[in-house]
């Protein structure tokens, strides 16, 4: 076989691993954030954002730890946790908390509340999105090396793996962030269906253009392809490009029935079509004779990814506002007047705090996944994004968001909110300085840098992955040369984001 054929065979017919293994390996991200928080509170290591030693430690914790977890220490995560945790234990025993100003109580006055104050910075969301992006960038190159366990690579049809979480987690995260726009518009009473549709189409065009460029490069350079992943001509960018359009297209329905309920209805209907309508047989066995059949995986998987986006939208409506929105479990169309009325009344049982919402979503999706995994005929299928896949990815993402939230509360304390009728209070407590202070205190600079330029970073990672594959024989590399190349690759990516950060360049 040619090298191209060997590389395609290297990522074909894989069956993945256990969900527990995936949780165990990726728990390093939460562990690394916890260690960073402890160092931040007890040392001066991260006080100067331009200090080289602090930036190096930051890089090792939030970049290199993830690389080692999915490669060299993938079979011994407990040892890795011991090695990175032992020095911190000595620091805890030998130091005291630095005297830092406690988080101030936020006084909310809905009469004068601005959109930026209504949807403030949430550090645990930044941590979640940045760690997800870093892990994705690492895996897209690491999968081509033998030192990357095959159980982490994408499965052929049935099963779970670390890389199968990738695009699903992006869809879920997109839903969380999309909720910000909807919440803001309804709070101000300025929602417009037509305007949002135009904005969604305009925003998707660059992503779709990237998909076309990637497709052209793959065909022109004869780059290895895994056809059953998305199809012959489909790719990750096309999927992401269509999701904003679908979300805004169905927005009126979402606002009526809640995104979570709509996701369950669509997901179960799609599952019925797969099992009783012959759709599963078409996706798995049909010949590729035209554009539709050539790209059936990418086209039909949009349904599952859209359900994931809706689940993220449901969670975003709970965790994004500065105070819990009225009936946020079933409604995301609250106006300023709704908040004012809620302030005067007792909180509804349908109104959840961010911690309650994260806990409920985590328990709900894990219970559904447990029942489906034990009782259902079919397994998780990323290829079809079946209902069990949607539930699994939703459970995973809500779990890690909850973990980051708990770490933030444990180390930094919960932000307390008080209602106020004083216009002066509202202005002083919601200053831009408070936003910047919390970002610098609770989020590593490396992760802020990633979050500020996540799409640019992902594009660079794809280009770098292609260059490495065309100039280095990843398939026949040994463990030492493989880890050296991967460390150099992640260092270049991290350096790029840090340079962009220090220069104040932001491309979301």
N, C-alpha and C positions, 0 to 999 in steps of 0.2 A: 504493500500500500504506500501511497505517497504520504508525505508528512501531513498534508491537509486532511487526507482520509483518516490517518491515525488520530489526529486531534479531534475530529468529529466523532470517531469511535470512542474516544476517551471520555466523552460526556454524553454518551448514548446508552440507553437501556439500563439506567440506574434506578435503584429502588429507595434511596434515601435512608433515614434512620428514625429514631424515636423522638417524639416531641419533648420528652424529659431531657434528652441529650442536648437538644437545641436550647432549651431554657438554661441548662447548666452552663453551656459554653458561653452564651451571650450574657449571662449574669455578671461576667467580668466588667461589662460596661457600667452597671450600677455600682459594683464594687469600686471601680476606678473613680467614679464620681464621689462616692463616699470618702475615699482616701483624700481626694483633692480638697473636699470641704474641711476635713480635719486639719490638713496642712494649712489651709487658708486661715482657719481660726486660731491655730496654735503657733504658727511661725510667720515670719515676714517674707517667706519665699516668693509669694505672688503679689506682694504689695506694689512693686514697680513693674508695670506692664512691658517695659523694654529690657528688663533684666534677663540676660541670656540663660543663666542657670534655671531661673523660674520657668522660662519658656521651654527649655529642654525637658524638665521634669513634667511639665504640662503635656508635652508631646509624647513622652514615654507612657504616661498614664492614659491619655485619651486616644492615642493613635496606636502606639506600639503594643500596648497590652492586648488590644483587639486582634492585631495581626498574630501575635504569639498564641492567643487563645484558639484561633481557628487553624493553626498550623502546628508548631512545635509542641505545644502543651494541650492539644485537642483531646488527648486521651488521659490527661492528668490535670484537670482543672483545679482539683483540691490542692495539689502541690503548688501550682501557680498562685493561687490565692494566699497560701501560707507565705510564699516568698515575697509577694508584694505587700502583704499585711504586717509581716514581722517588724520591719523598720518603723512603721507607723505606730505599732504598739509601744515601742520604746519612746517615741516622741510623745505619745499620750501620757505615759508614766513619768516622763522627765520634764514636762512643760505644763503651763497653765493657759487657760483661754486668754487670748489678748483682750484687752478692754475695748470692745467695739460698741458703737452706738446701736441700741436695739431698734428693730424695725418700728417705725412710727405707726400709730393708729390712723387709718385713713378715714376722714370724715366725708361722707357722701351727701351731696345736696343735688337731688335730681332736677331741681329747677334750673341749675346752672351747669350741670354736668356736660362736658364736651365728649365727643366720640372717642378721643384718645384716652380720656379718663375713664370712660365707660368700658373700654376694652384695653386694659393695661397690660404691661409686660408680665409674662408668666415664665419664670426661669425654667421650670421643669419641662415645659413644652419645648423650649430651645434645646435643652439637654437631650430630650428624646429624639427630636428631628436631626440634630447634628450627629449623634452617635449612630443613628440609622444610616445616614449618608456616608459616614466614615466606613462603617462595616460593609456597605454596598460597594464602595470604591475598592476596598481591599479584596473582596470576594471575586469581583469580575476579572481580576488578573490572577489571583491565587488559584482559581479553579483550573487553570491551565498547567499547574505544577503538580507533580506526583505527591509532594508533601501536604497538599490540601486533601483531606480525607474525602473519598468518593461519597460517603454518606451525607456530606454537606452540599454536594452538587445537585442541580435540578434533576428531579425524577422524570422518568419517561412519561408515565401516565398516572400511576397510583402511588401514593406514599407522601411522606413529609420530609423536607430537608431545609437546611438553613437558607439556601439560595431561593427556595420557593417562596420564602417570606418577602423577598425583595420588592417586586413590583406591587404585591398586595399591600405591603406596608406603606409604599408610596401613595397608593390610592386611598388608604385609610387616613394617612397624614394630610392628603389634599382635602379630604372632607372636613377634618378638624379646622384647617385654616380657612376654607371656604365659608365656614359658619360665621367668621368675623365680618365678612361683607354683608351677609344677610342680616345679622344682628344689628349692625350699625345702621343700615338703611331703615329697618323697621323702627329702631329706637328714635330716629329723626323723622320718621313718617315720610321718607323719600324713596320708597321702593318703586322701581319701574321695571316691568318685565321686559319690555323692548330694549331699554338701555342696557340691561344686564345681559341680554342675549348678544347684542353687538359687542359688548366688552368681552364676553366669553369667547366669541369667535375671533376677535382681534388678538386676545391673549393666547389663544391656541395656535395661531398661525406660525409663530416662531418655533414652537415645539414640533409641529407637523413638518416644518421645513427641515428641522434637524433630523427627523425620521427619514425624509427623502434623501438627505445628504448621506446619512448612514447607509441607507439601502444602496445608493449609487456606489459608495466606497466599497462596500462588501462585494458587490457584483464585479466592479472594475478590478479590484485587487485580488479577486478569487479567494477571499477570506473564508475561513471555516464557518459553516452554518449548522445549526441544529433545527431542522425544519419543523419538527413536531412541537417546538417551543411556542412559536407564534404563527407559523406558516412560512411560505416561500418568500413573500414580499412584505410581511408585517414585522414590526418591531416594537420595542418598549415605548418609544417616543410617540408612535401613533396611538397607542392605548392611552397614554397620559394626555395627549392632545384632544381626544374626544370626550374625556370625562367632564371637564368644565361645561362643555356644550350640553351634555346629557343632564347634568345637575341643574343648570339654569332652565333647560327645556321643561323639566318636570317640577320646577319650583312651586307652582301653584298647588300641585297635588301634595308635595312635601309639606307645605304650610298647613294643609287641611288635615292630613292624617298622621303627621309626624314622620321624620325620616326613618326612625327605627321600625315603625310598623310597615312603611312602604318597602323597606329593605327585606323584611321577612316575607311579605306578600310576593315580591318579585323573585326572591331567592327560592321560595318553595314552588312557585309556578315554573321556574326554570328547571328545578330538579324534577318536577313531574314530566316536563318535556323531554328531559334527558332519559328518564327511565321508561316512560310510557309512550312517548311520541316518536321514538326511534332516533332522537337527536344524538344520543351517546354513540350509537353504532355508526352514524354518519361521520362524527368527529374522529373516531378511532380508525375506521376501516375504509371509508370512501376513497375512491381514486381521485387524484388531483388533476382535473381536466379543464378548469377555468379559474378565473380570479377568485370567485367565491369559495370554491372547494380548495383551491391552493392555500387560502388564508383563513380557513374555517376556525382554527384554534384562536387566532387573534380576534376575529370578528365575534365569535360567540363568547369568548372569555370576557369581553367587555361587559356582559351582563353581570357576571360575578364581581368584577372590579367596581362596577357602578354600585352594587350593593355594599361593598366595602366602603366606598366613598360616602354613602348614605349613613352607615354606621358611625363613621368619623364625624359626619355632620351632626348627628344626634349627640355625640359626646362633646363636640365643640360648643354646642349651644348651652351646655351645662357648665363647662369649665372656663370659658373665655371671659364672661362679664365680670366686672369688679364685685358685684353682689349677685347672688342667685336670682335668675329671672323668674317671674311668676309662672308656675306650672311648666318649668323648663324641661321636664321629662317628656311632655307630650306637645309642647308648643314652642315655636321660636319666632313668633311674630309680635313680640311685645313692644309697645310704644313707650315713650317717656311717661305718658299718663298712667299706663299699666303699672310701672314701677312706683309711681307716686301713690297710687291706690293701694298697692301691696304694702307699702310702708305704713299705711294707716290701719291695715288689717292683719290678722294672724296668718302666718305662713301656711300655704296649702301643703297637703301631703304629697302633691305632685311636684313640689319645688325642692330641689336637691342642692346641697353645697357641692363644690368640686370634689371633695374627698368622698362624699356619699355617692355622687354620680360615678366616679371612677370605681369605687368598690362594688356598686350595683352592676355596672357593665362587666366588670371582671368576673364576678360570680355568675351572672346570667350566661355569658358566652361560654364559660368553662363548664357549666352544668349542661348546656345544650350540646357542647362538643362531646362531653363524656357520654351522654345518652346516645348521640348519633354514632359515636365511635364504637360503642358496645352493641348497639341494637340494629344498626343500619347495614344493608347488604354491601354497599360500596364504601371504599375508603376515600380519603382526601385526594382530590385531583386538581393540581395546579393547571394542568393542560386544559381542563374544561371550566376551571374555577367553580366547581359545584358547591352546593350549599354547605357541605362540611368544610370545604376549604375556606369559605367566607367566615364561618363561625370560628375556625381555628385561628386565622390571621387576626380577626377582631379580638379574640381572647388574648392572644399574645401581645398585641399593641396596647390594649387597655391595662394589662398586667404591668408592663414596663412603665407606662405613664404613671400608674399608681405607685410603683416602686420609687421613681424619681420624686414624686410628690411627697411620699413619706420621708425620704431622706432630707428633702428640703425643709419639711416641718420639724424634723428631729434636730437638725443642725442649726437652722436659722430661725425657726419659730414661725408660726402662722401669722399672716398679716391680719390684723383686727380691723373691722370696719364698723364705723358708727355713723348713724344718720345725723345730718346737721341741717339747720335752717339758716345758718350764717353764710352769706356769700363769700366772706373773707376766708372762712375756714376752708371752703371748697377750693379756693384758688391756691392757698398755701400748701395744702396737703397733697395736691395733685400736680406739683411742679415737675418740669422736665428733669430737674436735678435728682428727684427721687427715683425716677425711672432709670437714669444712668447709674445711680448709686447701687440700686438693687442688681442691675446687670453685672456690674463690676465685682460686687461682693459675692454673688451666688453662682456665676457661670464662668467656667474657665475661658481664658481668652481664645484658646485654640478652637473651642466649640462655638463661641460667638463668631469667630472668623469664618468657620464653615457655614454657619447659619446665614451669614450675610451674603455669601456668594455660592450657595449650594448648587444651583443649576450650572454655573460656570465651572465649578469644581467637578461636577459629574461629566461634563463635556470633556474637560481636560483628562479625566481618568479614562474615558473611553478612547481618546486619542493616544494616550500613553500606553494603554493596554494593547492597542493595535501595533504601535511601534515596537514594543517589547516582543510581541509574538512574531513580527516579521524579521526581527534582527537577532533573536535569541531562541535557541532550541529548548523551549520550556519543558517539553515532553520527556527529554532524556537528561534533564538536569538532576544533580544530586541534591541532598537536603541542604547542604551548606551554600551552594551556589544559588539555589532557589530562594533561601531566606535572605541572602545578601541582595539579590535583585529586588525582592519585595520590600525590603527595608529602604532601599534607595528610592523605589517608586513611591512609597508612602511619605518619605521625607520630602520629596519634590512637591507632592500635593499639599502637604502641610505647610511647607515654606511658601508656596504660592498663595494660599489663603491668608497666611500671616502678613505677607507683604501687602496684599490687598487691604487687610484690616488696618495696618499702620498707616497706609496712605489714604484711608478713609473712602476707599472705593467699594461700592455696594451694588451688586447685580443679583437681585433676588431670583 
